[in-house]
Structures are given as C-alpha cells and as structure tokens.
Amino acid sequence: MTVVDEICTLFSTKGHAAYVGEPVSQLEHALQTAFHAEQAGASDALVVAALLHDVGHLVHKLPEDAADHGIDTRHEKLGQAWLTRHCGPEVTEPVRLHVAAKRYLCATDAAYLGQLSPASVQSLQLQGGPFSPDEVREFEANRWYRDAVALRRWDDLAKIPNMEVPMLEHYRERLAAVLHERQRG
C-alpha cells in the first residue's frame, strides 16, 4: 500500500468522525482547509499540509471528546511524527506549528480570539493560551511561521457544514508528488 492509499484509507475509515466540537467531520474539515489553501495559490506542499494538518486526530487513540475531559491530544506533534516518514519540513513544519500559530495569532491580532469557535477557545486553553512576548519572538524566528499562520487561517475557515469543495481524489496526484511514495508491506 502506498502512503497515498494509506491516507485515503485513514480518511475513509476515520474521517467521518466529528471534528472536535465543530459542525463538520474530520474529512470535511481537511477538504475545506485544503480548498482554501488551493484558492489562495499556496504551493503544492502547503496544500498537502493543509489537507493533512489534523492527521494526528486520525492516528491517535483518544476519544473525540478528549478536550471535554481536559486532555490536549497534541495532535499537531502526532501528525508531524506520522508525516515525517513520508515528507519534508515544507509539509511537516506547518502541520507541527498550526497550533502554535493559533496561540501566536491570539497574542498578536486583537480581533482573532473573538473569531474563534467555542471548541477552538476550549482547546486554546489546553494548548497553553496566547503566546507571551518571548514566545511570539521565538515563533517569528522559525522559518516556517508564515506558512503555519496561513494554514491556521485556512483551518479557521474550514468549519462550514455541507460546503461544496473538491473530494479527496482531487488531491491524489498532488499527494503523490509531494509525499515520498513507499511501498508498504
């Protein structure tokens, strides 16, 4: 099985689960995030990162309502670790940093926090809250921070029930081009 097949299988078996307190499924959220990236003219790698930014939710073993129990799933780190087997930092770093980007935007954009959904506000508290000034400077020093902020903004837009966007198959060639195909056996 190729990594693209593995991703498609993950989405077909676990992608219909609710997206952590939002009115869309994991798959709908992923497809909408990738759609927004594509519409913004993002690179292929960043579109793939947008599509797979929450893959950590699909590979962890915690319940969907983990945040309601005070548990941060650290899905961004799980996703990065899972993706590192197949791709470079142009994909894994925006995935790893998309939670930090939320914390960054809460610290640097006065209107941002007020735009977050209740589920995002809840997870923000579990993830450490807005960055301190030192954390802002450290984040801005990261080569990938701008990509992570763009990904975060697309993530926030990707919570519309029944939004018409391209299906997963639309991204198959892009996934194959960006990810290192390896036969699994």
C-alpha positions in Angstrom: 0.0 0.0 0.0 1.4 3.5 -0.9 1.3 6.3 1.5 -1.4 8.0 -0.6 -3.5 4.8 -0.3 -2.9 4.8 3.5 -4.1 8.4 3.7 -7.2 7.7 1.7 -7.9 4.7 4.0 -7.4 6.8 7.1 -9.9 9.3 5.8 -12.4 6.7 4.6 -12.3 4.8 8.0 -11.9 7.7 10.5 -12.6 10.8 8.5 -16.4 10.8 9.1 -15.9 11.2 12.8 -16.9 14.6 14.2 -14.3 17.3 14.1 -13.8 18.0 17.8 -16.8 20.0 18.7 -17.4 21.6 15.2 -20.3 21.1 12.9 -18.2 19.2 10.3 -16.4 15.9 10.1 -12.7 15.4 10.1 -12.8 14.8 6.3 -14.9 17.9 5.6 -12.6 20.0 7.7 -9.5 18.6 5.9 -11.0 19.1 2.4 -12.2 22.6 3.2 -8.8 23.6 4.6 -7.0 22.3 1.5 -9.6 24.1 -0.7 -8.8 27.4 1.0 -5.1 26.8 0.5 -5.6 26.0 -3.1 -7.8 29.0 -3.6 -5.0 31.2 -2.1 -2.5 29.9 -4.6 -0.4 28.0 -2.0 2.4 25.7 -3.1 1.6 22.0 -3.5 3.4 21.3 -0.3 1.3 23.8 1.7 -1.9 22.5 0.1 -0.9 19.0 1.2 0.0 20.3 4.7 -3.5 22.0 4.8 -5.2 18.7 3.8 -3.2 16.7 6.4 -2.8 19.3 9.2 -5.1 17.3 11.5 -3.9 13.8 10.6 -2.9 13.4 14.2 -6.6 13.3 15.1 -6.9 10.3 12.8 -4.0 8.4 14.2 -4.3 8.9 18.0 -6.3 6.5 20.1 -8.1 9.1 22.3 -11.8 9.7 22.3 -13.3 12.5 20.1 -14.3 14.5 23.2 -10.8 14.4 24.8 -10.8 18.2 25.2 -14.0 17.9 27.3 -12.0 15.8 29.7 -9.2 18.4 29.9 -6.9 16.4 27.6 -4.7 18.1 24.9 -4.3 15.4 22.2 -1.1 17.0 20.9 -2.4 16.1 17.5 0.0 18.5 15.8 3.0 16.6 17.1 1.5 13.2 16.4 0.7 14.4 12.8 4.2 15.7 12.3 5.7 12.4 13.6 3.4 10.4 11.3 4.1 12.6 8.3 7.9 12.7 8.8 8.1 9.2 7.4 6.9 10.5 4.0 7.7 14.1 3.5 10.0 17.0 4.3 9.7 20.1 6.5 7.7 22.0 3.9 4.8 19.8 5.0 5.6 18.7 8.5 6.6 22.1 9.9 3.3 23.9 9.1 1.5 20.9 10.5 3.6 20.9 13.7 3.2 24.7 14.1 -0.5 25.2 13.3 -1.5 25.0 17.0 1.4 27.4 17.9 0.1 29.7 15.1 -3.3 29.9 16.9 -1.5 30.9 20.1 0.6 33.4 18.1 -2.5 35.0 16.4 -4.3 35.3 19.8 -1.3 37.2 21.1 -0.7 39.4 18.0 -4.1 40.0 16.4 -6.6 41.7 18.8 -9.6 40.5 16.8 -8.5 36.9 16.3 -9.5 35.4 19.7 -13.1 36.8 19.2 -13.4 34.9 15.9 -12.5 31.5 17.3 -15.2 28.9 17.7 -16.1 27.7 21.2 -14.2 24.4 20.5 -11.1 26.4 19.4 -11.3 28.5 22.5 -11.5 25.4 24.7 -8.5 23.8 23.0 -6.6 27.0 23.2 -6.6 26.8 27.0 -5.4 23.2 26.9 -2.7 24.2 24.4 -1.2 26.9 26.7 -3.2 30.0 25.8 -1.9 33.0 23.9 1.8 33.3 23.5 3.9 35.6 25.7 6.0 38.3 24.0 9.1 36.0 24.2 7.1 33.1 22.6 6.0 35.5 19.9 9.6 36.4 19.1 10.7 32.8 19.1 7.8 31.8 16.8 8.6 34.6 14.4 12.2 33.3 14.2 11.0 30.0 12.8 11.5 29.7 9.1 8.0 28.1 8.6 6.0 30.5 10.8 4.3 32.4 7.9 3.2 29.1 6.3 1.8 28.0 9.7 -0.1 31.2 10.1 -1.6 30.9 6.7 -2.5 27.3 7.4 -4.1 28.4 10.7 -6.3 31.0 9.0 -7.5 28.4 6.4 -8.1 26.0 9.3 -10.4 28.5 11.0 -12.4 29.0 7.8 -12.9 25.2 7.3 -15.9 24.6 9.6 -18.9 25.1 7.2 -21.4 22.3 7.1 -22.1 20.9 3.7 -19.7 23.3 1.9 -19.1 22.1 -1.7 -15.4 21.5 -2.2 -13.3 19.0 -4.3 -13.3 15.5 -2.9 -10.2 13.7 -1.7 -9.5 12.2 -5.1 -8.9 15.7 -6.4 -5.7 15.8 -4.2 -4.4 12.3 -5.1 -1.8 13.5 -7.7 -0.6 16.3 -5.5 -0.2 14.0 -2.6 1.8 11.6 -4.7 4.0 14.4 -6.0 4.7 15.8 -2.6 4.8 12.7 -0.4 7.6 10.1 -0.7 5.8 7.1 -2.1 7.0 3.9 -0.4 5.6 0.5 -0.8 4.2 -0.8 2.5 4.1 -4.4 3.1 
